[in-house]
């Protein structure tokens, strides 16, 4: 046996307001007075306004004018009933899905900020404490990733997407961007000094940032993993430079000169870096 859905309270309140405004007047009398007030309405329309369905706003206004009631109050009661009977659909904002053009760490950080903005801009604390993140986030690691200080780990990206309420498509796009960054071009072999410069710049940047991180945020498991990965990469890059033979260095010098990168001596530049770093000249 089917049951009729319960009537919204607001619709019942509107019908009660109309009945109270009508009082002992007939529908015909209401129609005549509404017509005289330049808001013509039929008797049948006025009668239907009390049959349990939502009348139009114009009908309520005509009803109020024919009864000499407060039209503004009637419009407010009608608006509440209309909202209850025909609620506005909840429109969920479209999720941001990073594109395939992200190939740099800075681009990934910008994409993460867009994902965060699409989620309403939650704070780092809220993201880190989100049950959806399942303990995969820390505020310091999030800060480093969102400000382009560190390349986030896969676990951090997955937790970040979950905490932002992003779908699987967004999570996959973030992880794919990280993969593209890691598989990106290596430092130019025609300029080995750039490898040393990049490593030194990274160490200086970390030293500047490290002082403001509070003890309870410092060196969580994920941040240690990222730090160790970066330091290992720096050591590999510097070892490549240190292991260059004279023949290899001469070949790089010729290739560099051929493309017009510069005519300065790579051997002299590397010797200068070695002295600055306290290493013996090779």
C-alpha positions as CSV (number, residue, x, y, z in Angstrom):
1,X,0.0,0.0,0.0
2,X,1.5,3.3,-1.0
3,X,1.6,6.3,1.3
4,X,1.3,9.9,0.2
5,X,4.5,11.9,0.9
6,X,4.2,14.2,3.9
7,X,3.3,17.7,3.0
8,X,6.0,20.3,3.7
9,X,5.3,22.4,6.8
10,X,5.9,25.6,4.7
11,X,3.1,24.7,2.2
12,X,0.7,24.0,5.0
13,X,1.6,27.4,6.5
14,X,0.9,29.1,3.2
15,X,-2.5,27.5,3.0
16,X,-3.2,28.6,6.5
17,X,-2.2,32.1,5.8
18,X,-4.5,32.2,2.7
19,X,-7.4,30.8,4.7
20,X,-6.9,33.4,7.5
21,X,-6.7,36.2,4.9
22,X,-9.9,35.0,3.2
23,X,-11.8,34.9,6.4
24,X,-15.6,34.7,5.7
25,X,-15.3,36.3,2.3
26,X,-16.4,34.4,-0.7
27,X,-14.1,33.6,-3.6
28,X,-16.3,35.7,-5.9
29,X,-15.8,38.7,-3.6
30,X,-12.1,38.1,-3.5
31,X,-12.0,38.0,-7.3
32,X,-13.9,41.2,-7.7
33,X,-11.7,43.1,-5.3
34,X,-8.5,41.8,-6.9
35,X,-9.9,42.8,-10.3
36,X,-10.6,46.3,-9.0
37,X,-7.1,46.4,-7.6
38,X,-5.8,45.7,-11.2
39,X,-4.7,42.1,-10.5
40,X,-7.5,40.1,-12.1
41,X,-7.9,36.5,-11.1
42,X,-10.6,33.9,-11.6
43,X,-12.7,32.4,-8.9
44,X,-11.5,28.9,-9.9
45,X,-7.8,29.9,-9.6
46,X,-8.4,31.3,-6.1
47,X,-10.2,28.2,-5.0
48,X,-7.4,26.0,-6.3
49,X,-4.9,27.9,-4.2
50,X,-6.3,26.1,-1.2
51,X,-6.4,22.6,-2.6
52,X,-3.0,21.5,-1.3
53,X,-0.8,22.3,-4.3
54,X,1.6,25.2,-4.5
55,X,-0.1,28.2,-6.2
56,X,1.8,30.7,-8.3
57,X,3.2,33.9,-6.7
58,X,0.8,36.0,-8.7
59,X,-2.2,34.0,-7.4
60,X,-1.1,34.6,-3.8
61,X,-0.7,38.3,-4.6
62,X,-4.1,38.5,-6.1
63,X,-5.5,36.5,-3.1
64,X,-3.9,39.0,-0.7
65,X,-5.1,42.1,-2.7
66,X,-8.7,40.7,-2.8
67,X,-8.6,40.1,0.9
68,X,-6.9,43.3,1.8
69,X,-4.0,41.4,3.4
70,X,-0.3,42.2,3.5
71,X,1.0,41.3,0.0
72,X,4.7,41.4,1.0
73,X,4.0,39.0,3.9
74,X,2.1,36.7,1.5
75,X,5.1,36.8,-0.9
76,X,7.5,35.8,1.9
77,X,5.3,32.9,3.1
78,X,4.9,31.8,-0.6
79,X,8.7,31.9,-1.1
80,X,9.3,29.7,1.9
81,X,6.7,27.2,0.6
82,X,8.2,27.3,-2.9
83,X,11.7,26.5,-1.6
84,X,10.4,23.6,0.4
85,X,8.4,22.2,-2.5
86,X,11.0,22.9,-5.2
87,X,14.4,23.0,-3.5
88,X,17.3,24.3,-5.5
89,X,19.5,21.4,-6.7
90,X,22.8,21.2,-4.9
91,X,25.5,22.0,-7.5
92,X,28.8,20.5,-6.6
93,X,31.6,22.5,-8.0
94,X,33.4,20.8,-10.8
95,X,36.6,19.1,-9.7
96,X,39.8,20.4,-11.1
97,X,41.8,17.8,-13.0
98,X,45.4,18.7,-13.9
99,X,46.3,18.5,-17.5
100,X,49.1,16.6,-19.2
101,X,51.1,19.7,-19.7
102,X,52.6,19.7,-16.2
103,X,56.2,18.7,-16.5
104,X,57.9,20.8,-13.7
105,X,57.8,20.8,-10.0
106,X,56.5,24.4,-10.0
107,X,53.6,23.3,-12.3
108,X,52.7,20.5,-10.0
109,X,52.6,22.9,-7.0
110,X,50.3,25.2,-8.9
111,X,48.1,22.3,-9.8
112,X,47.9,21.3,-6.2
113,X,46.8,24.8,-5.2
114,X,44.0,24.6,-7.8
115,X,42.8,21.3,-6.4
116,X,42.9,22.9,-3.0
117,X,41.0,25.9,-4.2
118,X,38.3,23.7,-5.8
119,X,37.8,22.1,-2.4
120,X,37.1,25.4,-0.8
121,X,40.7,26.3,0.2
122,X,41.0,24.2,3.4
123,X,43.8,25.0,5.7
124,X,46.9,22.8,5.9
125,X,45.9,21.7,9.4
126,X,42.5,20.6,8.2
127,X,44.0,18.7,5.3
128,X,46.5,17.0,7.5
129,X,43.9,16.0,10.1
130,X,41.3,14.9,7.5
131,X,40.2,11.3,8.1
132,X,40.3,10.8,4.3
133,X,44.1,11.4,4.3
134,X,44.5,8.4,6.7
135,X,47.6,9.9,8.3
136,X,49.5,10.3,5.0
137,X,49.9,14.1,5.4
138,X,51.8,16.5,7.6
139,X,51.5,20.3,7.5
140,X,55.2,20.8,6.8
141,X,55.3,18.3,3.9
142,X,52.1,19.9,2.5
143,X,53.7,23.4,2.8
144,X,56.9,22.2,1.0
145,X,54.9,20.7,-1.8
146,X,52.4,23.6,-2.3
147,X,55.2,26.2,-2.2
148,X,57.4,24.3,-4.7
149,X,60.1,23.6,-2.1
150,X,60.0,19.8,-2.5
151,X,58.6,17.3,-5.0
152,X,55.8,15.5,-3.1
153,X,55.8,11.8,-2.7
154,X,53.2,9.5,-4.3
155,X,51.7,8.9,-0.9
156,X,51.4,12.6,-0.1
157,X,49.7,13.3,-3.5
158,X,47.2,10.5,-2.9
159,X,46.5,11.6,0.6
160,X,46.2,15.3,-0.6
161,X,43.7,14.4,-3.3
162,X,41.6,12.3,-0.8
163,X,41.7,15.1,1.8
164,X,40.5,17.6,-0.8
165,X,37.6,15.3,-1.8
166,X,39.0,15.1,-5.4
167,X,38.1,12.1,-7.4
168,X,40.3,9.3,-8.7
169,X,40.8,11.2,-12.0
170,X,42.4,14.1,-10.2
171,X,44.6,11.8,-8.1
172,X,45.8,9.9,-11.2
173,X,46.5,13.2,-12.9
174,X,48.7,14.4,-10.0
175,X,50.6,11.1,-9.8
176,X,51.1,11.2,-13.6
177,X,52.5,14.7,-13.4
178,X,55.0,13.6,-10.8
179,X,56.0,10.7,-13.0
180,X,56.6,13.1,-15.9
181,X,58.7,15.4,-13.7
182,X,60.9,12.5,-12.6
183,X,61.3,11.3,-16.1
184,X,62.1,14.8,-17.4
185,X,65.3,16.0,-19.0
186,X,68.5,15.7,-16.9
187,X,70.9,18.6,-16.5
188,X,72.7,19.5,-19.7
189,X,75.9,17.4,-20.1
190,X,77.5,20.4,-21.8
191,X,77.4,22.4,-18.6
192,X,78.4,20.2,-15.6
193,X,78.9,23.3,-13.5
194,X,75.2,23.7,-13.6
195,X,74.8,20.4,-11.8
196,X,76.9,21.7,-8.9
197,X,75.1,25.1,-8.9
198,X,71.7,23.4,-8.6
199,X,72.9,21.2,-5.8
200,X,74.3,24.1,-3.9
201,X,71.2,26.2,-4.5
202,X,69.0,23.4,-3.1
203,X,71.1,23.1,0.0
204,X,71.0,26.9,0.6
205,X,67.2,26.9,0.1
206,X,66.7,24.1,2.6
207,X,68.8,25.9,5.1
208,X,66.8,29.1,4.8
209,X,63.4,27.2,5.2
210,X,64.4,24.9,8.0
211,X,64.5,27.5,10.7
212,X,60.8,28.2,10.8
213,X,59.5,24.6,11.0
214,X,58.4,23.8,14.5
215,X,59.8,20.8,16.3
216,X,56.5,18.9,16.2
217,X,56.4,19.3,12.4
218,X,60.0,18.6,11.7
219,X,61.3,15.6,9.8
220,X,58.2,13.5,9.6
221,X,58.5,10.1,7.8
222,X,57.5,11.4,4.5
223,X,59.7,14.5,4.7
224,X,62.7,12.4,5.6
225,X,62.0,10.2,2.6
226,X,61.9,13.2,0.3
227,X,65.0,14.7,1.8
228,X,66.9,11.5,1.5
229,X,65.8,11.1,-2.2
230,X,66.9,14.6,-3.0
231,X,70.2,14.3,-1.2
232,X,70.9,11.0,-3.0
233,X,70.2,12.7,-6.3
234,X,72.5,15.6,-5.5
235,X,75.3,13.1,-4.5
236,X,74.8,11.2,-7.8
237,X,74.9,14.4,-9.8
238,X,78.0,15.7,-8.0
239,X,79.7,12.3,-8.3
240,X,79.1,12.4,-12.1
241,X,80.9,15.7,-12.2
242,X,83.7,14.5,-10.0
243,X,84.2,11.4,-12.1
244,X,84.6,13.2,-15.5
245,X,87.9,12.2,-17.2
246,X,90.0,14.7,-19.0
247,X,88.9,13.3,-22.3
248,X,85.3,13.5,-21.4
249,X,85.7,17.1,-20.2
250,X,87.5,18.0,-23.4
251,X,84.6,16.5,-25.4
252,X,82.1,18.5,-23.4
253,X,84.1,21.6,-23.8
254,X,84.1,21.2,-27.6
255,X,80.3,20.4,-27.7
256,X,79.7,23.5,-25.6
257,X,81.7,25.7,-27.8
258,X,80.0,24.3,-30.9
259,X,76.6,25.4,-29.8
260,X,77.7,28.7,-28.5
261,X,76.8,28.1,-24.9
262,X,80.0,29.9,-23.9
263,X,83.8,29.9,-24.5
264,X,84.9,29.9,-20.9
265,X,86.9,26.9,-19.7
266,X,84.8,24.2,-18.0
267,X,88.0,22.9,-16.4
268,X,88.6,26.3,-14.8
269,X,85.0,26.7,-13.7
270,X,85.0,23.2,-12.1
271,X,88.3,23.9,-10.3
272,X,86.8,27.1,-8.9
273,X,83.7,25.2,-7.6
274,X,86.0,22.6,-6.1
275,X,88.0,25.3,-4.2
276,X,84.8,26.9,-3.0
277,X,83.6,23.6,-1.7
278,X,86.9,22.8,-0.1
279,X,87.7,19.9,-2.4
280,X,91.1,19.3,-3.9
281,X,91.5,20.3,-7.5
282,X,91.1,17.3,-9.8
